[in-house]
Amino acid sequence: MESQNFTHGPVSTNKHQHANVTIALPILMFAGGAIGNLIAIIVLSVSRQERKSSAFYTLVCGLAVTDLLGTCLASPVTIANYLDEAVMSNPRVCEFDSFLLLFFGLTGLSIICAMAAERYLAICCPYTYQRWRVDRRLAQKFLFFIYISDIFLCCLPMMGMSKSKLQPCGEWCFIEWRPRTPVATAYSIMYGVISLLLILGTIVLNLAVCGALLLMRQRTAQRPVTTASVGQRWSALSWAAETQMIAVLLMTSVVVLACSAPLVVRMFANHLMAENDSANLAAIRKAAMNPILDPWIYILLRRSLFRRLLSLYRRCRSTRRSSSPKTQRNQFYSELMRERHVFTQLMCNANIMTQLPATVKFTPHNAESLCQS
């Protein structure tokens, strides 16, 4: 008996240590996702540029709120299951956990695709963008439509269209990978096809936006900014804002697609070949990392930090081109004064157009004399 006690004592201690290490991981993921998304929402609501670009950053804020809700709803269930393995054995809890994975996975893909579509319309189809009046209210309505449609689609398994099943690892529940009934098979394929279409749509729209921006950049470089065209001057001033939004879009798309695509691939792979439990577990763990990584993109790529990185890039580029430090300083100061002159001229033109009497006409020829007066 003494040898048995001596043998089982260290084993039980190791089990408790392993359990403590295991439960610490979901707790850290929960804290990282909740704190990160709260900081991201605060950053998005405080920044001035985000309020000006209302439609795009309303969708970005919607994605941050979605990630926060997903973290706050799914993580407590996972932590409770680590404390008591019988939690997931409850059919209601298992269905709820499966619904959370289905809903927040599909909603994240839907919002990132909507962000790519908004940038595509703003850059490639500006007249359509203005005609449809794409603003904060339209973005909020579209977010509401995404939530309602995704809730309905992800509630279908609870209505009997498919069954949620506890996975072999015992950590999470999901719909059956290879259902036996035709209705459940149709639902699984439909969910996978919708997710795949959202992924492909996001990739195509992002490529189109990047191609359009490169063409615009080449044309702008061929036409130097002068005082003759207000449109050219305004495009030069707004170029940094457009680049910053595209950077946020591309980085968020890479993170969302990298975390969500493996789960979509596993849904099709399990239909075509034998189930691989370790690959399924790896896919769901990658999907769980999405709400933790997303908010740091908004935090790190905020307007002030992005402007510093852009200015640093321009300085490094000018250093390579210039032959002496004196030439570099002259180019930097001349560019700064030119941008200041452009901005002052734009503001002056706006004030003149609102204050001129009806008998005086405003033309580009008399703009400079009116500003000086």
ABEGO torsion letter per residue (X at the ends): XAAAAAAAAAAAAAAAAAAAAAAAAAAAAAAAAAAAAAAAAAAAAABAAAAABAAAAAAAAAAAAAAAAAAAAAAAAAAAAAABAAAAABAAAAAAAAAAAAAAAAAAAAAAAAAAAAAAAAAABAAAAAAAGBBAAAAAAAAAAAAAAAAAAAAAAAAGABBBBBBAAGABBBBBABBABAAAAAAAAAAAAAAAAAAAAAAAAAAAAAAAAAAAAAAAAABBBBAABAAAAAAAAAAAAAAAAAAAAAAAAAAAAAAAAAAAAAAAAAAABBBBAAAAAAAAAAAAAAAAAAAAAAAAABAAAAAAAAAAAAAAAAAAABABAAAAAAAAAAAAAAAAAAAAAAAAAAAAAAABBAABBBBAAAAAAAAAX
